[in-house]
Amino acid sequence: MSSADSRHAVIVGAGPAGAVLANLLATRGVRVTLLERQAEFAREFRGEALMPGGIAVLKNLGMDEVLETVPQITPQSFEFYANRKRVFRLEGELAGDTDLQPRIYSQPALLEAIVAGTRLRSDMKFERGASVKELLHGNGRVVGLRVRTSEGERQIDADLVIGCDGRSSIVRRKAPLEVKSQDLPMDVLWSKLPAPDIWQGKPSVCACIGKGHLFFAYMAYDGLMQIAWIIPKGSFGELRERGTDEWVSDMANHVPLELSDHLLKHKDRLVHPFLLSTAADCVRRWSIPGAMVIGDAAHTMSPVGGQGVNIALRDAVVAANHLVPVLQSGGSLEAIDAAALRIEEERMPEVSRIQSLQATPPKIMLRDTWWAELARQVPRLMRFAPVRALASRAAQPALFGTADVRLQV
């Protein structure tokens, strides 16, 4: 239950960062109001892959039972193809510790479970369908916000407003916070269709590279095959004009024969195909007096390596470590602002490092040059055990992060 002396934190956005941070604050006696713009979690695109580093965060919340009951899939094999020919296949455990395997979760179900668990254990207020219109200012700081719900507009006072509302963050825009953006050379066509029969009972991840194209597919938690076709940025307009049949045929020309046949056979059963415009950026400062951002609102991550959700969860843990002591005890406004600055200082090295690692592969693999073709052949060396060991070490930042993030409150 909330302490009578605690400060009031309003968290905007009930995605992974917002839901977890709300849990960590509210269950430790902080007064929390959690606002979610959508009426249902499933209405927006949600990432599904949780890396071991992200899973460890949820285990810190004592959510082992939730993690086991939410719809999910643990991949059992990984196949890599270059120019439609298989380069290597990994079987079994992909991350060493059987308790910390990458998993594919239903994020809507996971968020529902986190929020429901928080409300059972605390006095947290949760409002769906609450759209933030303005940040309110007074005495040189943010003192609250104006929100619109089905019942009309009203003001909510806050000692700290925390934006966890994603890449189009209203908190980021209204603060306003200056953004430094990276140029990404690709976009992603995202859709689902029936999974191949051979994947039933043995979920797989498949990656294919070729001239100017990357293709990923994996068995999703709902038994369908999730596909992500990475294409050069700006090329979707031409594909769309050619129609679904033609761009699916083009996609099929860049994957191995058996998968190509499957795509063509089921092209009329694509589930809600849409273009995911990729972005990578970071605000220059994560906070102003009275307001701050974390997760995608602070640093939109490239889709490479499935890092967005995992980095957001790690942000939430570090934020809780710094904010719980000052908010719980009713600390001064100056102490709250100082805590927000420390969160940025602690998180920026890992965020910058992961974004740098994400930026390199597409710039190489999507080029149609002789040296890019040479680079695409490098994975063939994965047939050799010493090379696989080196690759495993290189993958550690994507799996576990680059910083020691542990819950301390």
Phi, psi and omega per residue, in radians:
M1 nan 2.718 -3.059
S2 -1.300 2.484 3.065
S3 -1.352 2.437 -3.136
A4 -1.116 -0.427 -3.104
D5 -1.586 -0.107 -2.999
S6 -1.267 2.712 3.017
R7 -1.352 2.886 -3.117
H8 -1.854 2.115 3.074
A9 -1.893 2.266 3.043
V10 -1.876 2.094 -3.125
I11 -1.819 2.173 -3.107
V12 -1.767 1.973 3.138
G13 1.866 2.044 -3.117
A14 -1.816 0.665 2.970
G15 -1.329 -2.896 -3.087
P16 -0.970 -0.842 -3.118
A17 -1.126 -0.813 -3.090
G18 -1.162 -0.776 -3.111
A19 -1.137 -0.733 -3.122
V20 -1.236 -0.763 3.124
L21 -1.110 -0.691 3.087
A22 -1.035 -0.724 3.102
N23 -1.070 -0.850 -3.062
L24 -1.157 -0.583 3.116
L25 -1.382 -0.884 -3.018
A26 -1.142 -0.678 -3.126
T27 -1.314 -0.045 3.072
R28 -1.995 0.380 2.978
G29 1.575 0.131 3.112
V30 -1.535 2.427 3.054
R31 -1.285 2.126 -3.039
V32 -2.285 2.349 2.917
T33 -2.049 2.157 -3.132
L34 -1.898 2.138 -3.107
L35 -1.939 2.310 3.087
E36 -2.177 2.172 -3.076
R37 -1.133 -0.673 -3.087
Q38 -1.484 2.628 3.092
A39 -1.338 -0.470 3.131
E40 -2.321 2.452 3.139
F41 -1.086 -0.558 -3.018
A42 -1.331 -0.038 -3.023
R43 -1.394 -0.292 -3.131
E44 -2.008 2.755 3.055
F45 -1.029 2.271 3.105
R46 -2.259 2.343 3.036
G47 -1.158 2.631 -3.027
E48 -2.018 -0.362 -3.032
A49 -1.520 2.256 3.010
L50 -1.988 2.134 3.074
M51 -1.428 2.884 -3.130
P52 -0.923 -0.655 3.130
G53 -1.089 -0.660 3.096
G54 -1.269 -0.674 3.104
I55 -1.094 -0.680 3.128
A56 -1.060 -0.631 3.099
V57 -1.062 -0.832 -3.116
L58 -1.159 -0.572 3.060
K59 -1.138 -0.568 3.081
N60 -1.089 -0.437 3.123
L61 -1.436 0.018 -3.071
G62 1.245 0.592 -3.046
M63 -1.839 0.518 -3.132
D64 -1.000 -0.724 -3.110
E65 -1.164 -0.722 3.107
V66 -1.091 -0.764 -3.128
L67 -1.049 -0.514 -3.123
E68 -1.493 -0.432 -3.044
T69 -1.698 -0.393 3.108
V70 -1.171 2.432 3.104
P71 -0.914 2.286 -3.016
Q72 -2.806 2.892 3.065
I73 -2.447 2.394 3.012
T74 -1.900 1.975 -3.130
P75 -1.010 2.456 -3.128
Q76 -1.889 -0.167 3.106
S77 -2.700 2.775 3.122
F78 -2.373 2.191 3.135
E79 -2.065 2.438 -3.136
F80 -2.198 2.252 -3.122
Y81 -2.121 2.482 3.018
A82 -2.189 2.180 -3.100
N83 0.884 0.755 3.031
R84 1.299 0.072 3.117
K85 -1.949 2.371 -3.099
R86 -1.212 2.271 -3.133
V87 -1.666 -0.787 3.092
F88 -2.799 2.878 3.100
R89 -2.439 2.280 3.066
L90 -1.888 2.303 -3.139
E91 -1.899 2.633 2.995
G92 1.356 -2.535 -3.012
E93 -1.172 2.343 -3.056
L94 -1.790 -0.122 -3.092
A95 -2.419 0.368 3.037
G96 1.475 -1.360 -3.112
D97 -1.294 2.126 -3.081
T98 -1.122 -0.381 3.124
D99 -1.468 -0.138 -3.063
L100 -2.246 0.868 3.083
Q101 -1.496 2.601 2.940
P102 -1.012 2.423 -3.130
R103 -2.347 2.679 3.081
I104 -1.843 1.969 -3.083
Y105 -1.901 2.735 2.868
S106 -1.363 1.802 -3.101
Q107 -1.130 -0.698 3.064
P108 -0.965 -0.782 -3.140
A109 -1.159 -0.645 3.141
L110 -1.154 -0.759 3.135
L111 -1.141 -0.718 3.092
E112 -1.020 -0.732 -3.105
A113 -1.181 -0.715 3.141
I114 -1.120 -0.818 -3.115
V115 -1.139 -0.751 3.130
A116 -1.082 -0.738 3.120
G117 -1.128 -0.655 3.122
T118 -1.153 -0.734 -3.118
R119 -1.173 -0.532 3.090
L120 -1.214 -0.533 -3.009
R121 -1.810 0.063 -3.062
S122 -2.707 3.137 3.074
D123 -1.699 0.330 -3.109
M124 -0.963 2.365 3.027
K125 -1.642 2.280 -3.124
F126 -2.196 2.194 -3.139
E127 -2.171 2.132 3.010
R128 -1.551 2.759 3.084
G129 1.131 0.498 -3.132
A130 -1.850 1.947 -3.089
S131 -1.800 2.156 3.133
V132 -1.343 2.269 -3.134
K133 -1.824 -0.684 -3.081
E134 -2.622 2.650 2.881
L135 -1.597 2.453 -3.129
L136 -1.765 2.395 -3.060
H137 -2.085 2.596 3.058
G138 -2.907 2.383 3.130
N139 0.977 0.653 3.041
G140 1.369 0.300 3.141
R141 -2.607 2.912 3.022
V142 -1.337 2.266 -3.082
V143 -2.085 0.053 3.137
G144 2.817 -2.851 -3.141
L145 -2.662 2.819 3.072
R146 -1.886 2.231 -3.080
V147 -2.154 2.702 3.069
R148 -2.068 2.268 3.065
T149 -2.224 -3.070 3.118
S150 -1.123 -0.305 -3.139
E151 -1.651 0.028 3.139
G152 2.001 -2.923 -3.118
E153 -1.741 2.588 3.068
R154 -2.711 2.945 -3.136
Q155 -1.813 2.444 3.027
I156 -2.116 2.128 3.089
D157 -1.398 2.555 -3.115
A158 -2.641 2.528 2.994
D159 -1.444 -0.450 3.088
L160 -2.640 2.222 3.022
V161 -1.783 2.212 -3.097
I162 -2.051 2.009 3.133
G163 -1.492 1.991 3.050
C164 -2.150 0.615 -2.936
D165 -1.814 0.550 2.890
G166 1.336 -2.983 -3.004
R167 -1.103 -0.445 3.108
S168 -1.779 0.563 -3.021
S169 -0.865 2.158 3.051
I170 -1.249 -0.571 3.112
V171 -1.143 -0.757 3.098
R172 -1.021 -0.780 -3.085
R173 -1.238 -0.712 -3.043
K174 -1.422 -0.295 -3.104
A175 -1.012 -0.805 -0.338
P176 -1.512 2.723 3.113
L177 -1.971 2.333 -3.123
E178 -1.281 2.406 -3.042
V179 -2.046 2.352 3.009
K180 -1.870 2.067 -3.050
S181 -1.843 2.632 3.019
Q182 -1.800 2.610 3.026
D183 -1.510 2.091 3.089
L184 -1.833 2.394 -3.038
P185 -1.517 0.149 -3.012
M186 -2.453 2.823 2.909
D187 -2.196 2.974 -3.076
V188 -2.239 2.196 2.951
L189 -1.547 2.131 -2.930
W190 -2.117 2.190 -3.130
S191 -2.838 3.018 3.051
K192 -2.262 2.737 3.018
L193 -2.740 2.957 -3.119
P194 -0.934 2.473 -3.136
A195 -1.380 2.632 3.075
P196 -1.056 2.555 -3.132
D197 -0.990 -0.617 -3.079
I198 -1.155 -0.344 3.138
W199 -1.461 -0.297 -3.104
Q200 -1.114 2.187 -3.120
G201 1.457 -0.184 3.116
K202 -2.512 1.329 -3.058
P203 -1.013 2.437 -3.078
S204 -2.252 2.835 2.948
V205 -2.117 2.314 -3.116
C206 -2.202 2.284 3.092
A207 -2.181 2.338 -3.129
C208 -2.287 2.371 3.050
I209 -2.169 2.587 3.102
G210 -2.800 -3.036 -3.088
K211 -1.076 1.912 3.056
G212 1.274 0.199 -3.090
H213 -2.488 2.535 2.951
L214 -2.250 2.492 -3.107
F215 -2.383 2.256 3.077
F216 -2.203 2.490 3.065
A217 -2.527 2.490 3.084
Y218 -2.638 2.763 3.079
M219 -1.324 2.113 -3.133
A220 -1.485 2.985 -3.090
Y221 -1.100 -0.400 -3.091
D222 -1.625 0.152 3.106
G223 1.502 -0.064 3.075
L224 -1.591 2.869 3.074
M225 -1.647 2.068 3.051
Q226 -1.473 2.248 3.119
I227 -2.086 2.503 3.063
A228 -2.319 1.990 3.119
W229 -1.831 1.958 -3.096
I230 -1.589 2.106 -3.052
I231 -2.181 2.773 3.100
P232 -1.002 2.408 -3.102
K233 -1.022 2.362 3.120
G234 1.557 -0.045 -3.074
S235 -1.594 -0.109 -3.062
F236 -1.192 -0.569 -3.125
G237 -0.972 -0.791 3.126
E238 -1.132 -0.730 3.131
L239 -1.092 -0.745 -3.107
R240 -1.115 -0.670 3.119
E241 -1.118 -0.512 -3.126
R242 -1.372 -0.243 3.115
G243 1.602 2.773 -3.060
T244 -1.023 -0.781 -3.091
D245 -0.989 -0.741 -3.067
E246 -1.282 -0.696 -3.120
W247 -1.306 -0.492 3.026
V248 -1.170 -0.671 3.090
S249 -1.116 -0.697 3.089
D250 -1.095 -0.772 3.097
M251 -1.065 -0.715 -3.125
A252 -1.122 -0.435 3.125
N253 -1.295 -0.088 -3.101
H254 -1.999 0.188 -3.123
V255 -2.184 2.855 -3.131
P256 -1.041 2.748 -2.968
L257 -0.967 -0.815 -3.076
E258 -1.135 -0.629 3.098
L259 -1.305 -0.597 3.075
S260 -1.054 -0.817 3.117
D261 -1.049 -0.674 -3.130
H262 -1.155 -0.754 3.127
L263 -1.079 -0.796 -3.117
L264 -1.158 -0.645 -3.136
K265 -1.146 -0.601 -3.028
H266 -1.948 0.332 -3.059
K267 -1.130 -0.372 3.109
D268 -1.500 0.063 -3.125
R269 -2.065 0.359 3.066
L270 -1.075 2.391 -3.121
V271 -1.752 1.942 3.049
H272 0.771 1.036 3.083
P273 -1.157 2.367 3.087
F274 -2.625 2.834 3.132
L275 -1.577 2.178 3.040
L276 -1.740 1.846 3.131
S277 -1.276 2.040 -3.051
T278 -1.368 2.623 3.133
A279 -2.615 2.644 3.018
A280 -2.553 2.120 -3.128
D281 -2.716 3.056 3.083
C282 -2.714 2.348 3.072
V283 -1.247 2.574 -3.097
R284 -1.242 -0.569 3.000
R285 -2.353 2.398 -3.059
W286 -1.456 -0.137 -3.021
S287 -2.594 2.734 2.863
I288 -2.244 2.914 3.128
P289 -0.940 2.082 3.088
G290 1.618 -0.107 -3.127
A291 -2.634 2.605 3.101
M292 -2.676 2.914 3.095
V293 -2.285 2.628 3.005
I294 -2.457 3.064 3.140
G295 1.139 -2.639 -3.117
D296 -1.042 -0.433 3.099
A297 -1.138 -0.496 3.113
A298 -1.641 -0.567 -3.045
H299 -2.717 1.696 3.083
T300 -1.218 2.193 -3.068
M301 -1.678 2.531 2.970
S302 -1.047 2.642 3.093
P303 -1.233 -0.166 -3.106
V304 -1.064 2.143 3.082
G305 1.424 0.056 3.085
G306 0.986 0.855 -3.002
Q307 -1.676 -0.300 -3.003
G308 -0.961 -0.936 -3.109
V309 -1.112 -0.739 -3.046
N310 -1.185 -0.740 3.106
I311 -1.164 -0.652 3.110
A312 -1.088 -0.728 3.118
L313 -1.110 -0.683 3.133
R314 -1.218 -0.607 3.003
D315 -0.990 -0.776 -3.067
A316 -1.091 -0.689 3.130
V317 -1.131 -0.826 3.136
V318 -1.114 -0.709 3.106
A319 -1.051 -0.756 3.126
A320 -1.105 -0.719 3.137
N321 -0.975 -0.675 -3.092
H322 -1.544 -0.547 -3.020
L323 -1.544 -0.613 -3.082
V324 -0.955 -0.887 -3.093
P325 -1.012 -0.729 -3.062
V326 -1.399 -0.664 3.140
L327 -1.291 -0.694 -3.099
Q328 -1.096 -0.651 -3.062
S329 -1.602 0.024 -3.099
G330 1.248 0.652 -3.107
G331 -1.069 2.930 -3.102
S332 -1.181 2.793 3.096
L333 -1.093 -0.624 3.101
E334 -1.106 -0.664 3.129
A335 -1.193 -0.624 3.096
I336 -1.119 -0.799 -3.133
D337 -1.120 -0.650 3.117
A338 -1.150 -0.655 3.104
A339 -1.124 -0.694 3.114
A340 -1.071 -0.700 3.117
L341 -1.133 -0.664 -3.132
R342 -1.182 -0.569 3.100
I343 -1.072 -0.838 3.102
E344 -1.040 -0.795 -3.117
E345 -1.046 -0.662 -3.116
E346 -1.336 -0.596 -3.025
R347 -1.539 -0.491 -3.019
M348 -1.024 -0.699 -3.139
P349 -1.014 -0.769 3.134
E350 -1.199 -0.775 -3.139
V351 -1.023 -0.819 -3.129
S352 -1.093 -0.723 -3.133
R353 -1.124 -0.804 -3.129
I354 -1.155 -0.727 3.111
Q355 -1.092 -0.642 3.100
S356 -1.141 -0.746 3.119
L357 -1.145 -0.631 -3.138
Q358 -1.196 -0.516 -2.993
A359 -1.268 -0.458 -2.971
T360 -1.300 -0.893 -3.026
P361 -0.967 -0.828 -3.119
P362 -1.099 -0.599 -3.126
K363 -1.128 -0.458 3.111
I364 -1.599 -0.893 -2.966
M365 -1.252 -0.427 -3.105
L366 -1.559 -0.070 3.128
R367 -1.359 2.523 3.079
D368 -1.847 1.159 -3.113
T369 -2.290 2.889 -3.119
W370 -1.138 -0.663 -3.111
W371 -1.288 -0.503 3.040
A372 -1.197 -0.673 3.086
E373 -1.095 -0.693 3.080
L374 -1.083 -0.745 3.130
A375 -1.104 -0.608 -3.140
R376 -1.192 -0.255 3.116
Q377 -1.534 -0.260 -3.100
V378 -0.980 -0.709 -3.135
P379 -1.004 -0.310 3.099
R380 -1.053 -0.433 3.124
L381 -1.190 -0.215 3.122
M382 -1.131 -0.153 3.066
R383 -1.149 -0.327 -3.071
F384 -1.756 2.334 -3.037
A385 -0.997 -0.778 3.134
P386 -1.054 -0.611 3.118
V387 -1.219 -0.662 3.092
R388 -1.109 -0.642 3.114
A389 -1.136 -0.727 3.096
L390 -1.117 -0.728 3.136
A391 -1.125 -0.639 3.111
S392 -1.094 -0.731 3.113
R393 -1.162 -0.652 3.136
A394 -1.170 -0.465 -3.111
A395 -1.456 -0.155 -3.075
Q396 -0.997 -0.737 3.113
P397 -1.022 -0.674 3.136
A398 -1.207 -0.609 -3.100
L399 -1.408 -0.747 -2.968
F400 -2.139 -0.024 -3.088
G401 1.445 3.125 -3.108
T402 -2.005 -0.003 -3.126
A403 -2.185 2.741 3.103
D404 -1.527 1.665 -3.087
V405 -1.804 1.996 -3.138
R406 -2.372 2.498 3.086
L407 -1.239 2.238 -3.060
Q408 -2.092 0.091 -3.105
V409 -2.150 nan nan
